[in-house]
Amino acid sequence: MIAKHIEKLAPSGIREFFDLVLGMPDVVSLGVGEPDFISPWRVREKAITALEEGLTSYTSNQGLFVLRQDIANHYKKKYALRYDPKKEIVITSGVSEAFDLAIRAISDPKDKIIVVSPHYVAYPALPEANGNKVLFLTTTQEENFKINPKVLSELVKKRPKAIILNYPCNPTGVSYCRGELKEIWKILSREEIVVISDEVYDELNYEGEHIPFSCLDKKAKERTILLNGFSKGYAMTGFRSGYACGNSKIISAITKIHAYSALCAPIVSQIASSEALRAQKEVAQMRVEYKRRRDFIVRELNNLGLDTVMPQGAFYCFPSLKKFKIKALDFAKKLLFEEKVAVVPGTAFGKQYDYNIRISYANTQENLKEAIIRIERVLSKLQ
Ligand SMILES: Cc1ncc(COP(=O)(O)O)c(C=O)c1O
């Protein structure tokens, strides 16, 4: 009964591994890509009040105008980037939905889509489910997991319809400075390629400044679908709130599908999201804490011989097991069964990353310290 192309779709490598974790008590989980903080109180309070006031209806398909206005103001203030809340922003159920809609709005079956690896699990999956052909652009640890312009130039010759960018990146935490982004844009701007830029971790940037891809120039803004949301920086995963910004034609196409599939994002989540944009102090506090954890975990992993590129943002790092000559899945299973620490094997983010593991440091300092002790014990038995 299942469509052939859906049957062929690989299940998420993260879920597959976490089915093993389910039911195991006392596991220190460095696996899930979710903040360990709860949403700021003012956000929760706003949601409670909205319910008390009986705000339980649909909203317009595009989302509450006040939220779109707040997002437009946020981007104007933070990045000097202007989006018209009337025509250039649509509210979705998380970046996940925005990404799905963006792919469907801009591509026909068989269109080629460039996915930069290692990649977030949905990037190849949803285009494949849409009948697209995915072209992988592999980055390497030797090059700090950054896009190599020569490799990009070669792929662009294959006439892709779009490229998916994600920075700070899940699973490496790697980001790009303006100069690097300009070099990428110089290559992309020669062709008619749509840039889908998932910047859901923009608030969790610990070095330098985050540069939205749409900021590069007028043409880049015209060709970019900027995706963002409230799950990560605002610790609001359960609210399922995100948005897409872009030129009015694309946003109108995205809204058309959204109106038939989801109709609108939940009203309470939209009201809470407006409040979240006013919770910058709370966001800054979480950012400081993540940075402290990042500094600790990356230093300790490197000391243990697990070579780790310093992540600029998000809450992940992607250490290598090469020195220990053990594959990621074997190591992850050992770590889980012998020491009850859960990490995700790198192959969940691209099949060639079989010597890397993804560690999420969205966890308490005590748990991170404990995890390092247990990782060291497993490593010492390997030598
Ligand atoms: C890069 C990236 N994009 C999108 C998402 C999903 O975000 P949302 O909760 O807004 O759907 C995640 C979640 O892990 C992610 O890492």
The ligand as a Tripos MOL2 file, in Angstrom:
@<TRIPOS>MOLECULE
LIG
   16    16     1     0     0
SMALL
NO_CHARGES

@<TRIPOS>ATOM
      1 C1         19.0770   22.3640   11.2800 C.3       1 LIG1
      2 C2         17.7170   22.1050   11.8090 C.ar      1 LIG1
      3 N1         16.6690   22.5790   11.1350 N.ar      1 LIG1
      4 C3         15.4150   22.3840   11.5740 C.ar      1 LIG1
      5 C4         15.1700   21.6690   12.7260 C.ar      1 LIG1
      6 C5         13.7580   21.4820   13.1730 C.3       1 LIG1
      7 O1         13.3190   22.6670   13.7660 O.3       1 LIG1
      8 P1         11.8150   22.8980   14.2290 P.3       1 LIG1
      9 O2         11.6770   22.3790   15.6170 O.co2     1 LIG1
     10 O3         11.6390   24.3830   14.1410 O.co2     1 LIG1
     11 O4         10.9410   22.1580   13.2680 O.co2     1 LIG1
     12 C6         16.2400   21.1370   13.4550 C.ar      1 LIG1
     13 C7         16.0070   20.3230   14.6600 C.2       1 LIG1
     14 O5         16.8630   19.6230   15.1530 O.2       1 LIG1
     15 C8         17.5490   21.3710   12.9860 C.ar      1 LIG1
     16 O6         18.6190   20.9180   13.6450 O.3       1 LIG1
@<TRIPOS>BOND
     1     1     2 1
     2     2     3 ar
     3     2    15 ar
     4     3     4 ar
     5     4     5 ar
     6     5     6 1
     7     5    12 ar
     8     6     7 1
     9     7     8 1
    10     8     9 2
    11     8    10 1
    12     8    11 1
    13    12    13 1
    14    12    15 ar
    15    13    14 2
    16    15    16 1
@<TRIPOS>SUBSTRUCTURE
     1 LIG1         1 GROUP 0 **** ****
